[in-house]
């Protein structure tokens, strides 16, 4: 199984009030914010489901690793989510935007 560290994300706020953000793509590599490859959510979800690839994040402060899983938002959007833990800087929502990202 191939493992991929997610170092940045591209997302957009939901249309209904902008109360939450959906991940649209993720960048994988070894240096935070400097991806070697960009994956759409659909590509990553397909690889996770097939069992061929594993995606994860790493905390810069504690080095804690969080697995990334397929997730369907309460609003129905199929996206990705990092496993909940007590470390905040390894959450997908807290990773930096990928270089060249046009969405916030």
C-alpha positions in Angstrom: 0.0 0.0 0.0 1.3 3.4 -0.9 1.3 6.1 1.8 0.9 9.8 1.1 1.4 12.7 3.6 -1.0 15.5 2.9 0.8 18.8 3.3 -1.7 21.3 1.9 -5.4 21.6 0.9 -7.6 23.4 -1.5 -11.2 24.0 -0.3 -14.2 26.3 -0.6 -16.8 27.4 1.9 -20.2 25.8 1.6 -22.8 28.0 -0.2 -25.3 27.9 2.6 -24.0 30.6 4.9 -20.4 29.6 4.5 -20.4 28.0 8.0 -18.1 25.2 7.0 -15.5 24.3 4.3 -15.3 21.4 2.0 -11.9 20.0 0.9 -11.7 20.0 -3.0 -8.1 18.7 -3.4 -5.1 17.8 -1.4 -1.4 18.1 -2.0 1.0 15.3 -1.0 4.7 15.5 -0.3 7.1 15.8 2.7 7.3 19.6 3.3 4.3 21.4 4.6 2.8 23.6 1.9 5.1 22.3 -0.8 3.3 19.4 -2.6 4.8 17.0 -5.1 1.4 15.9 -6.3 -2.1 17.3 -6.2 -5.0 14.9 -5.8 -8.7 15.8 -6.3 -11.0 14.6 -3.6 -12.5 12.1 -6.0 -9.1 10.6 -6.8 -8.1 10.3 -3.2 -11.5 8.8 -2.2 -11.2 6.2 -5.0 -7.7 5.2 -3.9 -8.7 5.0 -0.2 -11.8 2.9 -1.1 -9.7 0.5 -3.3 -7.2 0.0 -0.5 -4.3 0.9 -2.8 -3.3 4.1 -1.0 -3.4 5.6 2.5 -3.5 9.3 3.1 -2.5 11.0 6.4 -1.4 14.3 8.0 1.4 15.0 10.4 1.5 17.6 13.2 4.4 20.0 12.9 4.4 20.5 16.7 3.9 17.0 18.0 4.7 14.9 15.0 1.3 13.1 15.7 0.0 11.3 12.6 -3.7 11.4 11.7 -5.3 9.1 9.1 -7.4 10.7 6.4 -10.7 8.9 5.6 -13.6 9.3 3.2 -16.3 11.4 4.6 -19.8 12.5 3.6 -20.7 15.9 5.0 -24.1 16.4 6.7 -24.9 18.6 3.7 -24.3 15.6 1.3 -20.9 16.6 -0.1 -18.5 13.6 -0.5 -15.1 14.8 0.8 -12.2 13.8 3.1 -11.7 14.2 6.8 -8.8 13.6 9.1 -9.3 11.3 12.1 -10.2 13.4 15.2 -7.6 13.7 17.9 -6.5 16.3 20.4 -3.9 17.8 18.0 -5.1 20.7 16.0 -2.3 21.3 13.5 -2.7 17.9 11.8 -6.4 18.5 10.9 -7.1 18.9 7.2 -9.0 22.1 7.9 -5.8 23.7 9.5 -3.3 22.8 6.8 -2.1 25.6 4.5 -3.5 26.2 1.1 -1.7 24.6 -1.7 0.5 27.0 -3.8 -1.5 28.4 -6.7 -4.8 27.7 -4.9 -7.5 30.1 -6.0 -10.0 29.1 -3.3 -9.9 30.0 0.3 
